[in-house]
Amino acid sequence: MHKNVGIVIAVVIVFGLVVALGFVVSKNSPRVGDFFNTQTTSMQGGKAIVPFSPAARTQPSQNPAPLIEGTTNTSGWTMYTDSAYLFSFQYPAKISVSSVSQKSVYPQKQYDLIVPDFMRAIAFSSREFSKRLPRAYILTFASHGQGLDAWLASHSDIKRGYSRQTPVFYNGKMFYEFSDIRPDEVYNRGELTYRTRTDIPEKMYLTASNAYVYAILFDYSGISKPYGATIESIIKTFRIY
């Protein structure tokens, strides 16, 4: 009787040890799924190399951020701030600023095209005649809450003189740059020819706020040899408030 009791006690003790050992082993051993999720990092050329992980395929791809151009050195430039139409602009010289009529600037001047929602046009020119800089014009239009693309679709006459439209980014703001002046089609005795225009501003930039669309024009006509700051360095100073 005592012998059987001793055997039973021994069996219970052994069983308990086996169960405890199995629990410890299972807790510290890798699961089957872990073999598919574990990444081994090795060193190559002083850099950590992480092998491909199947989980990486489930991550959404990130579109690269658009290129945002920086500002330029504007030391000594003249600052113009428009508190009514909420923009500022810098010009690399002492300036003369004047309001001009819509019919005296592009595109009405060249094509007799009246772009609707016009509000005001301002002309900038250098008072330092030794600096042969482009004249600048800023035309302001009401946007009526439209985005730039929607506004441009309903005001397409404003791009009449250009054959190239390129999105560019300055100071975190998107502009459309218009360049490559479009030649006029001319019919002479029934034959189609092309005339290169010389009265179209060199470049035009369009951008928009919630309330306004701004057209910034740069005109080199009558200037034999441009001097000083480039158009690109000047447009970088345009800011909307």
Secondary structure, DSSP 4 states (H G I P E B T S, - for coil): -HHHHHHHHHHHHHHHHHHHHHHHHHHHSPPTTHHHH----EEETTEEE----GGGGGSPP-PPPPP-B-----TTPEEEEETTTTEEEEESS-EEEEEE-GGGSTTHHHH----TTEEEEEEEEES-TTS---EEEEEEEE-TT--HHHHHHH-GGGGTTEEEEEEEEETTEEEEEEEEEPPEEEEETTEEEEE--SSS-SEEEEEE-SSEEEEEEEE-TT-SS--SS-HHHHHTT-EE-
